[in-house]
Amino acid sequence: MLGSSARNSDSFKVATHADEEIRITRLFDAPRHLVFEAMTRPEHVKQWWGRLGEGYSVPVCEIDLRVGGAWRFVNRHPKGEVAFRGEYREIVPPGRLVFTEIFEQFPDTVSVVTTELTEEGRKTRLTTTVRYPSQQVRDGVMASGMARGTGISYDRLEDLLAALLHTGGEAS
């Protein structure tokens, strides 16, 4: 995708799916329970989500991982900050998360994110479907550079998973 050295970087795909949806897939070299953990624990999310390069950080990463619980991430970047938030609707560890997502600059625009993790041998396939309130919103997200940023973030997630496996930081 971006010439990354992260394993499985070439498995990353983003496509429009139905008029109001984007589908994202990526393969990771880790068991799905570890991928699930890396996606749901603040200390891990801060290491990969929105980490697009120098000057990027996640100073706020709040996760109340329960149905009805809220989440909020703030991404600090060289030109400022952006924040996202939402609420968990469905949690089935280690294979499924459904939650709302709101880009705080547009608080009335709510999308629904469904992430499924499936085992493929010793690897995990992530499939995320994001449903937007309209095709216009979906197309705006696609035009924003979301695919590039997500690809870089997932490369950082792959790096984190490798480090967790290497150091035995894997949860049971």
N, C-alpha and C positions, 0 to 999 in steps of 0.2 A: 504494500500500500504506500507507505512513505519511505521505503528503504530502511525500515527498522531492522535491527538485529534480533528483536524479540522473537522467540519461537512462535510459530503458528500465526504470525502477523499476516501472512498471505491468506489465511482462512477467514479474515474479517470481511463481511459483506453487509452492505446497506442497500435496501431497495424500497421503493414505494410499494405499498401493498394495500390494495383497495383505495378508494378515493381519499380516505382520511387517515391512512395508516402508514407507518414506516416499520419495516422489519429489519432487525440487526441480528447477525449471527457471528459467532466466533468460537473457535476451538481452543481449549486451554489444556496444558499438560499438568493436570492436577485432578484429584478426586473431587466429585461434585460437592461433598460436604465441606471441603476446604474452600472451594470457589464461593459457596453460599456464605460461609463465615467471612471471607474477605469482602463480600458485598454488603454485609450487615453489621459489622463491628466497626465503630468509629475509628479506633486506632489503626485499622487496616484501610478503611475508605480514605482517610486523610493522606495515605501514601500513594494512591493511584488516581482517584477521581479528579478530573480537571487539571491534572499535573502535566501541562503541555510543554513545559520548558523552564528556563531560568526565570525567576521572578513570579512563578505560580505557586500558590499554596492554598490550603483549605483550613483557615483559622477557626471556622465553625463547622462542626460535624455532629449533629444531634440526631440520635436514632432511638426511638421508643418502639422497639420491635414487638408489637402486638397488634392484633386487629383493632383498628380505631386509634392506634398510636400514631404520633406525628414524627416526621423527619424534617430536617432542614440542613442544607449545606451552603456554605458561602465560599465562593471561589475568588481568591485575590489574585490579580494579574497585573502586569505592568501598567495598564491604563485605568485600574480601579478595582471594583468588586462587582460581582453578580451573585444573586442568591436564588436558590430553588427550595421549594418545600412541598410537602404533601402529607397524605395519610395512608396508612396501610389498610388494605381491604381484605387481603387473603395472604396467609403465610403458611406454607407447607414445606418445612425443612426436610431435606436439603434440595428440594426440586422446584419450588414455585413461589414467586412473590407477585402480588398484584397491589399496585398503589397508585394514588393520584400524584401528579406532578404539576406544580405551578411555578413558572418563571416570575419572580416577584415584580419585575418591571411591568408585567401584564397580569395582574392578580385575578382578573375575571376569566382568564383562559386556562381551563383545566384539561389536562390530558390524562389518560389512563395507561399505565405501563404494566405489561404482563411479561415477566421473565420466567422462562423455563430452563432448567438445567437437566440435561440428559447425559447418561454415561455412554461413552463410546470406547470400550476397552478400558484403558487406564487414563483416558482423557475425558474431558467434560465439554459438551457442546452447549453454549449459551444461545438461546433464541429469545430475543426481546421484541415484542410488538407494542408500538406506541400508537394509541388511538387519539387523534386530535378532534376538536369540535367542528372543524371544517377542513376542506381541501386547501383553502387559502392559508390557514394556519400551518398545515402540514408542509405546504410548498415554501412558506416563509422559513420554517425550521430547516428544511433541506438547503435553502439558499444561504443560511447563516454560517455555514461551515461546521455544522453539527457532526457530519460524518467524519471529517478530518479530526476534530477534537475527540470524538468517541474512539476512533482508531488509536490515537496516541494514548488515551487513558487506558484502553484495554491492553496495550503493550506494557504500560506501567503495572497493570494488574498481573499480567503474565510474569513480569520480573518479580513482583512481590510473592506470587505463588511459588516460584522457584526458590526464592530465599527462605520462605517458610518451610518448604519441604527439605531444603538443605540443612537448615538449622534445627530441624525437629520441632519447629514452632507450630506444627500441625495440631489442630484440636482433635480430640477423639470423638 
